[in-house]
Amino acid sequence: KKMRAILQRVLRASVTVDGEVVGKIDKGLLVLVGISRTDTSTESKPSQDFDWISNKILNGRYWNNDETGKAWDCNLVQKDYEVLIVSQFTLYGVFKGNKLDFHNAKTPSEAEVTYNSFVKKMKERYKADKIKTGKFGAMMEVELVNDGPVTVIIESKEKDDK
């Protein structure tokens, strides 16, 4: 697995760094993104994982259809909602005894390039002004009001995964 994301349906969410709000959305998805050390994407050669993960973020049916009342029928694009993307290397943490180890996460310098490329891809696939971010590598305060709550864990697939 090369990318892991936690999607949380929110009524609102924000990221604050050093007392300053750096990213803020109203209704939409808060997306926590972890990048594996096995990810081989570069800025000039984005991974197919980007397409798969961005498709699930933008086209996954996380909301009810207000017109028909049908549950789990509308996606983020149909609702014209927002996305707040936050890098989180701890998604690849594993315990060694009681201590967390992050050897499965991509190094910070490599991960930043991949993260920025993913954000760029999201802005290309949707409305750029609806894609907000935290601050890569910073100690962030992430606030959110869950809607539901609805939380979904997704992982990009290896080429031979179905």
C-alpha positions, 0 to 999 in steps of 0.5 A: 500500500502506497497511500493511506487516507482517513476521510471524515465527513464534517460540518466544518474543520480547520487547521491552526499553526502557531495561532494562525488558521492556515486552512478552513472549510465548511461542509465537506471532507477532512482528509488525513493523508499518509504516504508510504516509503514504498510510494514511487511517485514524483512531481513529474510522474504522479502515482496512479494512487493519486487518481484512485484516492482522489476519485474516492474523495471526490466521487464516493457517495458520503451524503444523502440525496436531499431531493429523493431522501436516498441514503448514501447517494451523493458525492462531494462534487454533487454537493459542491462541498470542500476538502481539507487535506492534512498530511499525517505520517503517523498513519504509517506508524506501527508499534514496537512494544509500546513505542511507535515506529514510523519506518513505513512512512516516507521521509519528510523531504520525499513525502512533502513532494508527494503530498504537494503533488497530490494536493495539486492533482486534487485542485486539477480534478475539482475546484481549486478554491474548494481544496484547502490544506494544513501546513506540511511538517508543522505541529498542527491543531486540527479542529473538526465537527464530525457530521454523522459521524462518518469516517472512512479509511482508504488505502491505494491498491497495489497493481495486482489488488482487485 
